[in-house]
Amino acid sequence: MHLQSNLRWCAVFLALSTSLAPTISIAETHVPYKIQMTRTQPDQPLRKSTIMGKVKDMYPGRILSIEPQSDRGPDCHVVKLMGDDGEFRIIHVACTK
């Protein structure tokens, strides 16, 4: 009797875990905070100070780091920010990929 009950719970667990798997993989690729920026002069890259100013205008708080990611675009930067509301944000700025 206990064996059948355990098998039923295992089947329920497997069904739930496999049904959630696609949701989890989709959520990992979603980037909630993006800022589109382009160069004002094509021959000069975006300055970090310009990027930081735009980020602070849109998301008030304290910038913790700003890192270039040239493999995702020539001016792409990832900014980590602790918002005034207490929320930690990772913001992708000028990233094309």
N, C-alpha and C positions, 0 to 999 in steps of 0.2 A: 504494500500500500504506500509506504513512504517513498519507494523508488519511483512509482508513477508520479507522485506529487513533485518530487525533485526534477524529474524529466520535464514536466510541464513548465516549471519555473525556468529551467534552462532554455526551453524553447521560446518562452516569452522574452527572456533576457536577450537571446540571440536576435529575435525579430526586432526588438527595440534598438539594439546597438547597430544593426545593419541599416535600419531606416534612418538613423541620425547621422550616419557616416557622410552622405553627400552634403548635408547641411553644414557640417563642420569644415569640410574641404572648401566649400564655396565661401564661407565666412573668412577663411584665412587669406584669400586673395583680394578681398574687399579693402579698399583704402578709404576710410571715412573723411580724412582731412586732406584736401588738395587745394593748392593755390596755383592758378595758371598765371605765368608771367612770361613776357617776351622782352628781348633786348630792344632798347630805344635806338641804339646804334649797333648795326649788325657786326661791326668789327670789334666791339668791346663786350666782354662777358658781363653778366649781372654781378654786381658787387654784393658781398655779404651784408653790408650795411643796408643796402636797398632791400634785400630779401628779409632781413630782420625787421625793418620798418614796416613792411607789408604784413608780415606775420603778426606783429604786435598790434597793428591797426585792426586786424580781423579777429585775433584771439588774445585779449589782454592777459598778461601773466609774465612769468619769468622764463626766459629762454635758457635752457640747460646746456644745449649743444647744437651745433650746426655743422653738418658733414656733407661734403660734395659727393655725388654719386654719378660720375661721368659716364658710366656704362648705361645709364638710364636717360641720358640726354646731356648736351654740352653744358647746360646751366643748372642741372638738377641738384637740389640740396634736400637733405632730410633734416628737419628741425625738431628737436625734442623740447617740449614746453610744459611747464606746470602752470595751469591756468589759475586765474584769480578765484575761480569757482572750486579749486582743489582737484580738478580733473587733469590727469597726465595725458598729453596729446603728442602724437607723432605726425608731423605735417610734411607732406611731400610738395615741394615747391618747384615749378618749372620742369617737372619730370614728364617725359614723353612715353616711356615704357612702363 
